[in-house]
């Protein structure tokens, strides 16, 4: 796995964790921000052929 792929997957995992935390805390604004970030990271992954696997929410 190259550095780009590893870094992208790490950022996706971290953003998923942050999104879950924001949801658990009831922070609607932060949920929106984290969801937008996650959507963008997933779009970037798709553009570069990075498989996200079943673990990604």
mmJSON file of the N, C-alpha and C atoms, coordinates in Angstrom:
{"data_MODEL":{"atom_site":{
"group_PDB":["ATOM","ATOM","ATOM","ATOM","ATOM","ATOM","ATOM","ATOM","ATOM","ATOM","ATOM","ATOM","ATOM","ATOM","ATOM","ATOM","ATOM","ATOM","ATOM","ATOM","ATOM","ATOM","ATOM","ATOM","ATOM","ATOM","ATOM","ATOM","ATOM","ATOM","ATOM","ATOM","ATOM","ATOM","ATOM","ATOM","ATOM","ATOM","ATOM","ATOM","ATOM","ATOM","ATOM","ATOM","ATOM","ATOM","ATOM","ATOM","ATOM","ATOM","ATOM","ATOM","ATOM","ATOM","ATOM","ATOM","ATOM","ATOM","ATOM","ATOM","ATOM","ATOM","ATOM","ATOM","ATOM","ATOM","ATOM","ATOM","ATOM","ATOM","ATOM","ATOM","ATOM","ATOM","ATOM","ATOM","ATOM","ATOM","ATOM","ATOM","ATOM","ATOM","ATOM","ATOM","ATOM","ATOM","ATOM","ATOM","ATOM","ATOM","ATOM","ATOM","ATOM","ATOM","ATOM","ATOM","ATOM","ATOM","ATOM","ATOM","ATOM","ATOM","ATOM","ATOM","ATOM","ATOM","ATOM","ATOM","ATOM","ATOM","ATOM","ATOM","ATOM","ATOM","ATOM","ATOM","ATOM","ATOM","ATOM","ATOM","ATOM","ATOM","ATOM","ATOM","ATOM","ATOM","ATOM","ATOM","ATOM","ATOM","ATOM","ATOM","ATOM","ATOM","ATOM","ATOM","ATOM","ATOM","ATOM","ATOM","ATOM","ATOM","ATOM","ATOM","ATOM","ATOM","ATOM","ATOM","ATOM","ATOM","ATOM","ATOM","ATOM","ATOM","ATOM","ATOM","ATOM","ATOM","ATOM","ATOM","ATOM","ATOM","ATOM","ATOM","ATOM","ATOM","ATOM","ATOM","ATOM","ATOM","ATOM"],
"id":[1,2,3,4,5,6,7,8,9,10,11,12,13,14,15,16,17,18,19,20,21,22,23,24,25,26,27,28,29,30,31,32,33,34,35,36,37,38,39,40,41,42,43,44,45,46,47,48,49,50,51,52,53,54,55,56,57,58,59,60,61,62,63,64,65,66,67,68,69,70,71,72,73,74,75,76,77,78,79,80,81,82,83,84,85,86,87,88,89,90,91,92,93,94,95,96,97,98,99,100,101,102,103,104,105,106,107,108,109,110,111,112,113,114,115,116,117,118,119,120,121,122,123,124,125,126,127,128,129,130,131,132,133,134,135,136,137,138,139,140,141,142,143,144,145,146,147,148,149,150,151,152,153,154,155,156,157,158,159,160,161,162,163,164,165,166,167,168,169,170,171],
"type_symbol":["N","C","C","N","C","C","N","C","C","N","C","C","N","C","C","N","C","C","N","C","C","N","C","C","N","C","C","N","C","C","N","C","C","N","C","C","N","C","C","N","C","C","N","C","C","N","C","C","N","C","C","N","C","C","N","C","C","N","C","C","N","C","C","N","C","C","N","C","C","N","C","C","N","C","C","N","C","C","N","C","C","N","C","C","N","C","C","N","C","C","N","C","C","N","C","C","N","C","C","N","C","C","N","C","C","N","C","C","N","C","C","N","C","C","N","C","C","N","C","C","N","C","C","N","C","C","N","C","C","N","C","C","N","C","C","N","C","C","N","C","C","N","C","C","N","C","C","N","C","C","N","C","C","N","C","C","N","C","C","N","C","C","N","C","C","N","C","C","N","C","C"],
"label_atom_id":["N","CA","C","N","CA","C","N","CA","C","N","CA","C","N","CA","C","N","CA","C","N","CA","C","N","CA","C","N","CA","C","N","CA","C","N","CA","C","N","CA","C","N","CA","C","N","CA","C","N","CA","C","N","CA","C","N","CA","C","N","CA","C","N","CA","C","N","CA","C","N","CA","C","N","CA","C","N","CA","C","N","CA","C","N","CA","C","N","CA","C","N","CA","C","N","CA","C","N","CA","C","N","CA","C","N","CA","C","N","CA","C","N","CA","C","N","CA","C","N","CA","C","N","CA","C","N","CA","C","N","CA","C","N","CA","C","N","CA","C","N","CA","C","N","CA","C","N","CA","C","N","CA","C","N","CA","C","N","CA","C","N","CA","C","N","CA","C","N","CA","C","N","CA","C","N","CA","C","N","CA","C","N","CA","C","N","CA","C","N","CA","C","N","CA","C","N","CA","C"],
"label_alt_id":[null,null,null,null,null,null,null,null,null,null,null,null,null,null,null,null,null,null,null,null,null,null,null,null,null,null,null,null,null,null,null,null,null,null,null,null,null,null,null,null,null,null,null,null,null,null,null,null,null,null,null,null,null,null,null,null,null,null,null,null,null,null,null,null,null,null,null,null,null,null,null,null,null,null,null,null,null,null,null,null,null,null,null,null,null,null,null,null,null,null,null,null,null,null,null,null,null,null,null,null,null,null,null,null,null,null,null,null,null,null,null,null,null,null,null,null,null,null,null,null,null,null,null,null,null,null,null,null,null,null,null,null,null,null,null,null,null,null,null,null,null,null,null,null,null,null,null,null,null,null,null,null,null,null,null,null,null,null,null,null,null,null,null,null,null,null,null,null,null,null,null],
"label_comp_id":["UNK","UNK","UNK","UNK","UNK","UNK","UNK","UNK","UNK","UNK","UNK","UNK","UNK","UNK","UNK","UNK","UNK","UNK","UNK","UNK","UNK","UNK","UNK","UNK","UNK","UNK","UNK","UNK","UNK","UNK","UNK","UNK","UNK","UNK","UNK","UNK","UNK","UNK","UNK","UNK","UNK","UNK","UNK","UNK","UNK","UNK","UNK","UNK","UNK","UNK","UNK","UNK","UNK","UNK","UNK","UNK","UNK","UNK","UNK","UNK","UNK","UNK","UNK","UNK","UNK","UNK","UNK","UNK","UNK","UNK","UNK","UNK","UNK","UNK","UNK","UNK","UNK","UNK","UNK","UNK","UNK","UNK","UNK","UNK","UNK","UNK","UNK","UNK","UNK","UNK","UNK","UNK","UNK","UNK","UNK","UNK","UNK","UNK","UNK","UNK","UNK","UNK","UNK","UNK","UNK","UNK","UNK","UNK","UNK","UNK","UNK","UNK","UNK","UNK","UNK","UNK","UNK","UNK","UNK","UNK","UNK","UNK","UNK","UNK","UNK","UNK","UNK","UNK","UNK","UNK","UNK","UNK","UNK","UNK","UNK","UNK","UNK","UNK","UNK","UNK","UNK","UNK","UNK","UNK","UNK","UNK","UNK","UNK","UNK","UNK","UNK","UNK","UNK","UNK","UNK","UNK","UNK","UNK","UNK","UNK","UNK","UNK","UNK","UNK","UNK","UNK","UNK","UNK","UNK","UNK","UNK"],
"label_asym_id":["A","A","A","A","A","A","A","A","A","A","A","A","A","A","A","A","A","A","A","A","A","A","A","A","A","A","A","A","A","A","A","A","A","A","A","A","A","A","A","A","A","A","A","A","A","A","A","A","A","A","A","A","A","A","A","A","A","A","A","A","A","A","A","A","A","A","A","A","A","A","A","A","A","A","A","A","A","A","A","A","A","A","A","A","A","A","A","A","A","A","A","A","A","A","A","A","A","A","A","A","A","A","A","A","A","A","A","A","A","A","A","A","A","A","A","A","A","A","A","A","A","A","A","A","A","A","A","A","A","A","A","A","A","A","A","A","A","A","A","A","A","A","A","A","A","A","A","A","A","A","A","A","A","A","A","A","A","A","A","A","A","A","A","A","A","A","A","A","A","A","A"],
"label_entity_id":["1","1","1","1","1","1","1","1","1","1","1","1","1","1","1","1","1","1","1","1","1","1","1","1","1","1","1","1","1","1","1","1","1","1","1","1","1","1","1","1","1","1","1","1","1","1","1","1","1","1","1","1","1","1","1","1","1","1","1","1","1","1","1","1","1","1","1","1","1","1","1","1","1","1","1","1","1","1","1","1","1","1","1","1","1","1","1","1","1","1","1","1","1","1","1","1","1","1","1","1","1","1","1","1","1","1","1","1","1","1","1","1","1","1","1","1","1","1","1","1","1","1","1","1","1","1","1","1","1","1","1","1","1","1","1","1","1","1","1","1","1","1","1","1","1","1","1","1","1","1","1","1","1","1","1","1","1","1","1","1","1","1","1","1","1","1","1","1","1","1","1"],
"label_seq_id":[1,1,1,2,2,2,3,3,3,4,4,4,5,5,5,6,6,6,7,7,7,8,8,8,9,9,9,10,10,10,11,11,11,12,12,12,13,13,13,14,14,14,15,15,15,16,16,16,17,17,17,18,18,18,19,19,19,20,20,20,21,21,21,22,22,22,23,23,23,24,24,24,25,25,25,26,26,26,27,27,27,28,28,28,29,29,29,30,30,30,31,31,31,32,32,32,33,33,33,34,34,34,35,35,35,36,36,36,37,37,37,38,38,38,39,39,39,40,40,40,41,41,41,42,42,42,43,43,43,44,44,44,45,45,45,46,46,46,47,47,47,48,48,48,49,49,49,50,50,50,51,51,51,52,52,52,53,53,53,54,54,54,55,55,55,56,56,56,57,57,57],
"pdbx_PDB_ins_code":[null,null,null,null,null,null,null,null,null,null,null,null,null,null,null,null,null,null,null,null,null,null,null,null,null,null,null,null,null,null,null,null,null,null,null,null,null,null,null,null,null,null,null,null,null,null,null,null,null,null,null,null,null,null,null,null,null,null,null,null,null,null,null,null,null,null,null,null,null,null,null,null,null,null,null,null,null,null,null,null,null,null,null,null,null,null,null,null,null,null,null,null,null,null,null,null,null,null,null,null,null,null,null,null,null,null,null,null,null,null,null,null,null,null,null,null,null,null,null,null,null,null,null,null,null,null,null,null,null,null,null,null,null,null,null,null,null,null,null,null,null,null,null,null,null,null,null,null,null,null,null,null,null,null,null,null,null,null,null,null,null,null,null,null,null,null,null,null,null,null,null],
"Cartn_x":[0.852,0.0,0.9,0.598,1.414,1.01,1.818,1.6,0.284,-0.067,-1.321,-2.508,-2.547,-3.649,-3.714,-2.57,-2.533,-3.011,-2.551,-2.954,-4.428,-4.945,-6.361,-7.223,-6.858,-7.62,-7.571,-6.42,-6.302,-7.198,-7.222,-8.078,-9.553,-9.923,-11.319,-11.685,-10.826,-11.107,-11.235,-10.325,-10.368,-11.636,-12.037,-13.245,-14.482,-14.499,-15.622,-15.726,-14.59,-14.574,-15.091,-14.623,-15.074,-16.563,-17.059,-18.48,-19.317,-18.884,-19.587,-19.617,-18.488,-18.417,-19.367,-19.394,-20.286,-21.743,-22.08,-23.456,-23.795,-22.865,-23.091,-23.276,-22.576,-22.651,-23.813,-24.484,-25.622,-25.239,-24.03,-23.536,-23.882,-25.054,-25.553,-24.649,-24.093,-23.199,-21.967,-21.343,-20.153,-20.478,-21.653,-22.075,-22.067,-22.627,-22.66,-21.26,-20.39,-19.013,-18.285,-18.37,-17.68,-18.249,-19.572,-20.184,-19.719,-19.63,-19.14,-17.69,-16.871,-15.478,-15.41,-16.222,-16.224,-16.678,-17.703,-18.173,-17.068,-16.34,-15.248,-14.113,-13.77,-12.71,-13.116,-14.374,-14.861,-14.861,-15.207,-15.165,-13.725,-12.803,-11.395,-10.911,-11.303,-10.922,-11.466,-12.717,-13.327,-12.606,-12.245,-11.543,-10.192,-9.583,-8.249,-8.266,-9.453,-9.556,-9.191,-9.336,-9.018,-10.229,-10.061,-11.143,-11.311,-12.542,-12.78,-13.144,-13.687,-14.011,-15.257,-15.637,-16.87,-16.76,-15.56,-15.39,-15.804,-15.755,-16.103,-17.609,-18.033,-19.472,-20.019],
"Cartn_y":[-1.169,0.0,1.235,2.165,3.371,4.372,5.409,6.387,7.147,7.448,8.155,7.336,6.065,5.185,5.017,4.766,4.594,5.86,7.002,8.259,8.539,8.254,8.47,7.562,6.301,5.371,5.774,6.266,6.714,7.923,8.849,10.038,9.656,8.673,8.22,7.613,6.747,6.139,7.196,8.166,9.226,10.056,10.353,11.144,10.371,9.068,8.237,8.249,8.174,8.223,9.566,10.64,11.981,12.163,11.607,11.691,10.955,9.779,9.018,9.784,10.368,11.143,12.34,13.039,14.2,13.776,12.651,12.143,11.789,11.104,10.706,11.913,13.009,14.217,15.117,14.77,15.57,16.907,17.0,18.243,18.235,18.772,18.719,19.442,20.58,21.307,20.472,19.901,19.087,17.831,17.263,16.114,16.508,17.671,18.134,18.328,18.919,19.163,17.841,16.938,15.649,14.825,14.864,14.116,14.665,15.986,16.59,16.187,16.195,15.762,14.308,13.465,12.047,11.825,12.526,12.414,12.783,13.851,14.292,13.273,12.721,11.699,10.45,10.049,8.88,9.151,10.379,10.749,10.67,11.195,11.15,9.705,8.873,7.456,6.807,7.064,6.476,6.942,8.211,8.748,8.08,7.623,7.028,5.509,4.928,3.476,2.844,3.589,3.065,2.332,1.046,0.228,0.519,0.834,1.167,-0.052,-1.078,-2.291,-2.155,-3.226,-3.302,-2.532,-2.276,-1.612,-0.148,0.435,1.843,2.024,2.996,3.244,4.076],
"Cartn_z":[0.0,0.0,0.0,-0.902,-0.968,0.117,0.274,1.339,1.149,-0.103,-0.369,0.121,-0.251,0.133,1.641,2.26,3.713,4.428,3.969,4.59,4.405,3.217,2.947,3.817,3.917,4.748,6.225,6.669,8.058,8.296,7.351,7.488,7.495,6.685,6.658,8.013,8.541,9.854,10.944,10.944,11.959,11.824,10.603,10.38,10.785,10.518,10.959,12.483,13.161,14.622,15.123,14.496,14.883,14.623,13.527,13.199,14.247,14.631,15.662,16.977,17.348,18.589,18.523,17.405,17.257,17.361,16.769,16.866,18.308,18.982,20.371,21.283,20.974,21.794,21.397,20.305,19.857,19.245,18.724,18.123,16.631,16.312,14.94,13.949,14.357,13.461,13.136,14.16,13.947,13.148,13.341,12.523,11.053,10.745,9.353,8.789,9.583,9.143,8.891,9.848,9.721,8.572,8.387,7.283,5.938,5.828,4.587,4.324,5.369,5.228,4.786,5.406,5.071,3.634,3.213,1.831,0.843,1.155,0.283,0.255,1.401,1.447,0.678,0.792,0.053,-1.449,-1.851,-3.268,-3.783,-3.004,-3.375,-3.499,-2.561,-2.613,-3.891,-4.213,-5.409,-6.675,-6.736,-7.899,-8.114,-7.022,-7.109,-6.973,-7.016,-6.979,-5.65,-4.573,-3.246,-2.706,-2.433,-1.881,-0.401,0.003,1.401,2.239,1.639,2.372,3.221,3.868,4.655,5.965,6.452,7.74,7.687,6.493,6.369,6.449,7.244,7.459,6.313],
"occupancy":[1.0,1.0,1.0,1.0,1.0,1.0,1.0,1.0,1.0,1.0,1.0,1.0,1.0,1.0,1.0,1.0,1.0,1.0,1.0,1.0,1.0,1.0,1.0,1.0,1.0,1.0,1.0,1.0,1.0,1.0,1.0,1.0,1.0,1.0,1.0,1.0,1.0,1.0,1.0,1.0,1.0,1.0,1.0,1.0,1.0,1.0,1.0,1.0,1.0,1.0,1.0,1.0,1.0,1.0,1.0,1.0,1.0,1.0,1.0,1.0,1.0,1.0,1.0,1.0,1.0,1.0,1.0,1.0,1.0,1.0,1.0,1.0,1.0,1.0,1.0,1.0,1.0,1.0,1.0,1.0,1.0,1.0,1.0,1.0,1.0,1.0,1.0,1.0,1.0,1.0,1.0,1.0,1.0,1.0,1.0,1.0,1.0,1.0,1.0,1.0,1.0,1.0,1.0,1.0,1.0,1.0,1.0,1.0,1.0,1.0,1.0,1.0,1.0,1.0,1.0,1.0,1.0,1.0,1.0,1.0,1.0,1.0,1.0,1.0,1.0,1.0,1.0,1.0,1.0,1.0,1.0,1.0,1.0,1.0,1.0,1.0,1.0,1.0,1.0,1.0,1.0,1.0,1.0,1.0,1.0,1.0,1.0,1.0,1.0,1.0,1.0,1.0,1.0,1.0,1.0,1.0,1.0,1.0,1.0,1.0,1.0,1.0,1.0,1.0,1.0,1.0,1.0,1.0,1.0,1.0,1.0],
"B_iso_or_equiv":[0.0,0.0,0.0,0.0,0.0,0.0,0.0,0.0,0.0,0.0,0.0,0.0,0.0,0.0,0.0,0.0,0.0,0.0,0.0,0.0,0.0,0.0,0.0,0.0,0.0,0.0,0.0,0.0,0.0,0.0,0.0,0.0,0.0,0.0,0.0,0.0,0.0,0.0,0.0,0.0,0.0,0.0,0.0,0.0,0.0,0.0,0.0,0.0,0.0,0.0,0.0,0.0,0.0,0.0,0.0,0.0,0.0,0.0,0.0,0.0,0.0,0.0,0.0,0.0,0.0,0.0,0.0,0.0,0.0,0.0,0.0,0.0,0.0,0.0,0.0,0.0,0.0,0.0,0.0,0.0,0.0,0.0,0.0,0.0,0.0,0.0,0.0,0.0,0.0,0.0,0.0,0.0,0.0,0.0,0.0,0.0,0.0,0.0,0.0,0.0,0.0,0.0,0.0,0.0,0.0,0.0,0.0,0.0,0.0,0.0,0.0,0.0,0.0,0.0,0.0,0.0,0.0,0.0,0.0,0.0,0.0,0.0,0.0,0.0,0.0,0.0,0.0,0.0,0.0,0.0,0.0,0.0,0.0,0.0,0.0,0.0,0.0,0.0,0.0,0.0,0.0,0.0,0.0,0.0,0.0,0.0,0.0,0.0,0.0,0.0,0.0,0.0,0.0,0.0,0.0,0.0,0.0,0.0,0.0,0.0,0.0,0.0,0.0,0.0,0.0,0.0,0.0,0.0,0.0,0.0,0.0],
"pdbx_formal_charge":[null,null,null,null,null,null,null,null,null,null,null,null,null,null,null,null,null,null,null,null,null,null,null,null,null,null,null,null,null,null,null,null,null,null,null,null,null,null,null,null,null,null,null,null,null,null,null,null,null,null,null,null,null,null,null,null,null,null,null,null,null,null,null,null,null,null,null,null,null,null,null,null,null,null,null,null,null,null,null,null,null,null,null,null,null,null,null,null,null,null,null,null,null,null,null,null,null,null,null,null,null,null,null,null,null,null,null,null,null,null,null,null,null,null,null,null,null,null,null,null,null,null,null,null,null,null,null,null,null,null,null,null,null,null,null,null,null,null,null,null,null,null,null,null,null,null,null,null,null,null,null,null,null,null,null,null,null,null,null,null,null,null,null,null,null,null,null,null,null,null,null],
"auth_seq_id":[1,1,1,2,2,2,3,3,3,4,4,4,5,5,5,6,6,6,7,7,7,8,8,8,9,9,9,10,10,10,11,11,11,12,12,12,13,13,13,14,14,14,15,15,15,16,16,16,17,17,17,18,18,18,19,19,19,20,20,20,21,21,21,22,22,22,23,23,23,24,24,24,25,25,25,26,26,26,27,27,27,28,28,28,29,29,29,30,30,30,31,31,31,32,32,32,33,33,33,34,34,34,35,35,35,36,36,36,37,37,37,38,38,38,39,39,39,40,40,40,41,41,41,42,42,42,43,43,43,44,44,44,45,45,45,46,46,46,47,47,47,48,48,48,49,49,49,50,50,50,51,51,51,52,52,52,53,53,53,54,54,54,55,55,55,56,56,56,57,57,57],
"auth_comp_id":["UNK","UNK","UNK","UNK","UNK","UNK","UNK","UNK","UNK","UNK","UNK","UNK","UNK","UNK","UNK","UNK","UNK","UNK","UNK","UNK","UNK","UNK","UNK","UNK","UNK","UNK","UNK","UNK","UNK","UNK","UNK","UNK","UNK","UNK","UNK","UNK","UNK","UNK","UNK","UNK","UNK","UNK","UNK","UNK","UNK","UNK","UNK","UNK","UNK","UNK","UNK","UNK","UNK","UNK","UNK","UNK","UNK","UNK","UNK","UNK","UNK","UNK","UNK","UNK","UNK","UNK","UNK","UNK","UNK","UNK","UNK","UNK","UNK","UNK","UNK","UNK","UNK","UNK","UNK","UNK","UNK","UNK","UNK","UNK","UNK","UNK","UNK","UNK","UNK","UNK","UNK","UNK","UNK","UNK","UNK","UNK","UNK","UNK","UNK","UNK","UNK","UNK","UNK","UNK","UNK","UNK","UNK","UNK","UNK","UNK","UNK","UNK","UNK","UNK","UNK","UNK","UNK","UNK","UNK","UNK","UNK","UNK","UNK","UNK","UNK","UNK","UNK","UNK","UNK","UNK","UNK","UNK","UNK","UNK","UNK","UNK","UNK","UNK","UNK","UNK","UNK","UNK","UNK","UNK","UNK","UNK","UNK","UNK","UNK","UNK","UNK","UNK","UNK","UNK","UNK","UNK","UNK","UNK","UNK","UNK","UNK","UNK","UNK","UNK","UNK","UNK","UNK","UNK","UNK","UNK","UNK"],
"auth_asym_id":["A","A","A","A","A","A","A","A","A","A","A","A","A","A","A","A","A","A","A","A","A","A","A","A","A","A","A","A","A","A","A","A","A","A","A","A","A","A","A","A","A","A","A","A","A","A","A","A","A","A","A","A","A","A","A","A","A","A","A","A","A","A","A","A","A","A","A","A","A","A","A","A","A","A","A","A","A","A","A","A","A","A","A","A","A","A","A","A","A","A","A","A","A","A","A","A","A","A","A","A","A","A","A","A","A","A","A","A","A","A","A","A","A","A","A","A","A","A","A","A","A","A","A","A","A","A","A","A","A","A","A","A","A","A","A","A","A","A","A","A","A","A","A","A","A","A","A","A","A","A","A","A","A","A","A","A","A","A","A","A","A","A","A","A","A","A","A","A","A","A","A"],
"auth_atom_id":["N","CA","C","N","CA","C","N","CA","C","N","CA","C","N","CA","C","N","CA","C","N","CA","C","N","CA","C","N","CA","C","N","CA","C","N","CA","C","N","CA","C","N","CA","C","N","CA","C","N","CA","C","N","CA","C","N","CA","C","N","CA","C","N","CA","C","N","CA","C","N","CA","C","N","CA","C","N","CA","C","N","CA","C","N","CA","C","N","CA","C","N","CA","C","N","CA","C","N","CA","C","N","CA","C","N","CA","C","N","CA","C","N","CA","C","N","CA","C","N","CA","C","N","CA","C","N","CA","C","N","CA","C","N","CA","C","N","CA","C","N","CA","C","N","CA","C","N","CA","C","N","CA","C","N","CA","C","N","CA","C","N","CA","C","N","CA","C","N","CA","C","N","CA","C","N","CA","C","N","CA","C","N","CA","C","N","CA","C","N","CA","C","N","CA","C","N","CA","C"],
"pdbx_PDB_model_num":[1,1,1,1,1,1,1,1,1,1,1,1,1,1,1,1,1,1,1,1,1,1,1,1,1,1,1,1,1,1,1,1,1,1,1,1,1,1,1,1,1,1,1,1,1,1,1,1,1,1,1,1,1,1,1,1,1,1,1,1,1,1,1,1,1,1,1,1,1,1,1,1,1,1,1,1,1,1,1,1,1,1,1,1,1,1,1,1,1,1,1,1,1,1,1,1,1,1,1,1,1,1,1,1,1,1,1,1,1,1,1,1,1,1,1,1,1,1,1,1,1,1,1,1,1,1,1,1,1,1,1,1,1,1,1,1,1,1,1,1,1,1,1,1,1,1,1,1,1,1,1,1,1,1,1,1,1,1,1,1,1,1,1,1,1,1,1,1,1,1,1]
}}}
